[in-house]
């Protein structure tokens, strides 16, 4: 019968290997969480900034109790290109300009692209 003995050197190497793998896994896990959180905050801040810019621009189009619809359309198309779908409604509830009414195909394309991107990031989602 051959007796197998495990040398202390091999035990130490195994322990260091397992410890190293654990540290690498832990650092990767923590880094992934931090990167996701920072990216989500970046996206939220970017969207908030874009919305604020669009809102200010639209506010400037209201002069002498009248909307400048051509300027609102220009702003709306720019907003669409940036990923925002806007609708301008006056205080009485009348629609001044609506991206879905005026550029429905572009809106649908953009929403489909967003949905596809979301599914590629989170395949288990239902969209």
C-alpha positions as CSV (number, residue, x, y, z in Angstrom):
1,X,0.0,0.0,0.0
2,X,1.3,3.4,-1.0
3,X,0.9,6.0,1.6
4,X,0.2,9.5,0.2
5,X,1.3,12.3,2.3
6,X,0.5,15.9,1.7
7,X,3.5,18.1,2.3
8,X,3.1,21.3,4.2
9,X,4.4,23.2,1.2
10,X,1.5,21.9,-1.0
11,X,-1.0,22.8,1.7
12,X,0.3,26.4,2.0
13,X,0.3,26.7,-1.8
14,X,-3.4,25.5,-2.0
15,X,-4.4,27.9,0.8
16,X,-2.7,30.8,-0.8
17,X,-4.3,29.9,-4.2
18,X,-7.8,29.7,-2.7
19,X,-7.2,33.0,-0.8
20,X,-6.0,34.7,-3.9
21,X,-9.0,33.6,-5.9
22,X,-11.3,34.7,-3.1
23,X,-9.7,38.2,-3.1
24,X,-9.9,38.5,-6.9
25,X,-13.6,37.4,-6.8
26,X,-14.4,39.9,-4.0
27,X,-12.7,42.8,-5.7
28,X,-14.4,42.0,-9.0
29,X,-17.8,41.8,-7.3
30,X,-17.4,45.0,-5.5
31,X,-16.0,46.8,-8.5
32,X,-18.9,45.6,-10.7
33,X,-21.5,47.0,-8.1
34,X,-19.7,50.3,-7.8
35,X,-19.4,50.7,-11.6
36,X,-23.1,49.9,-12.2
37,X,-24.1,52.4,-9.5
38,X,-21.9,55.2,-10.8
39,X,-23.0,54.5,-14.4
40,X,-26.7,54.6,-13.3
41,X,-26.1,57.9,-11.5
42,X,-24.3,59.3,-14.6
43,X,-27.2,58.3,-16.9
44,X,-29.8,59.8,-14.5
45,X,-27.9,63.1,-14.2
46,X,-27.4,63.3,-17.9
47,X,-31.1,62.7,-18.6
48,X,-32.1,65.3,-15.9
49,X,-29.7,67.8,-17.5
50,X,-31.2,67.2,-21.0
51,X,-34.7,67.5,-19.6
52,X,-33.8,70.8,-17.9
53,X,-32.2,72.2,-21.1
54,X,-35.2,71.2,-23.2
55,X,-37.6,72.7,-20.6
56,X,-35.7,76.0,-20.5
57,X,-35.6,76.1,-24.3
58,X,-39.3,75.5,-24.6
59,X,-40.1,78.2,-22.0
60,X,-38.2,80.7,-24.1
61,X,-40.5,80.0,-27.1
62,X,-43.5,81.4,-25.3
63,X,-43.5,85.1,-26.1
64,X,-46.4,87.7,-26.0
65,X,-48.9,85.0,-24.9
66,X,-48.1,82.9,-28.0
67,X,-46.1,79.7,-28.6
68,X,-43.5,79.6,-31.4
69,X,-44.5,76.2,-32.7
70,X,-41.7,76.0,-35.3
71,X,-39.1,76.6,-32.6
72,X,-40.8,74.0,-30.4
73,X,-40.7,71.5,-33.3
74,X,-36.9,72.2,-33.7
75,X,-36.4,71.7,-30.0
76,X,-38.5,68.6,-30.1
77,X,-36.6,67.0,-32.9
78,X,-33.3,67.8,-31.2
79,X,-34.7,66.2,-28.0
80,X,-35.7,63.1,-30.0
81,X,-32.2,62.8,-31.3
82,X,-31.0,62.9,-27.7
83,X,-33.5,60.2,-26.7
84,X,-36.2,62.3,-25.2
85,X,-39.8,62.2,-26.4
86,X,-41.6,65.4,-25.5
87,X,-45.1,66.7,-25.5
88,X,-45.9,70.4,-24.9
89,X,-49.3,71.2,-23.4
90,X,-50.6,74.6,-22.4
91,X,-52.3,75.5,-19.1
92,X,-55.7,74.7,-20.6
93,X,-54.6,71.2,-21.6
94,X,-54.3,71.9,-25.3
95,X,-51.5,70.0,-27.0
96,X,-49.1,72.5,-28.6
97,X,-46.7,69.9,-29.9
98,X,-46.4,66.2,-29.5
99,X,-43.4,64.1,-30.7
100,X,-45.6,61.0,-30.9
101,X,-48.1,62.7,-33.2
102,X,-45.6,64.5,-35.4
103,X,-42.8,61.9,-35.5
104,X,-44.4,58.6,-34.5
105,X,-42.1,56.4,-36.6
106,X,-39.0,58.0,-35.1
107,X,-40.4,57.6,-31.6
108,X,-41.3,54.0,-32.1
109,X,-37.9,53.3,-33.6
110,X,-36.2,54.9,-30.6
111,X,-38.4,53.0,-28.1
112,X,-37.6,49.7,-29.9
113,X,-33.9,50.5,-29.8
114,X,-34.1,51.3,-26.1
115,X,-36.0,48.1,-25.5
116,X,-33.4,46.1,-27.4
117,X,-30.6,47.7,-25.5
118,X,-32.3,47.0,-22.2
119,X,-32.9,43.4,-23.1
120,X,-29.2,43.0,-24.0
121,X,-28.3,44.3,-20.6
122,X,-30.9,42.4,-18.7
123,X,-32.0,39.4,-20.8
124,X,-34.4,38.1,-18.1
125,X,-36.6,41.2,-18.4
126,X,-39.9,41.3,-20.2
127,X,-39.3,44.7,-21.8
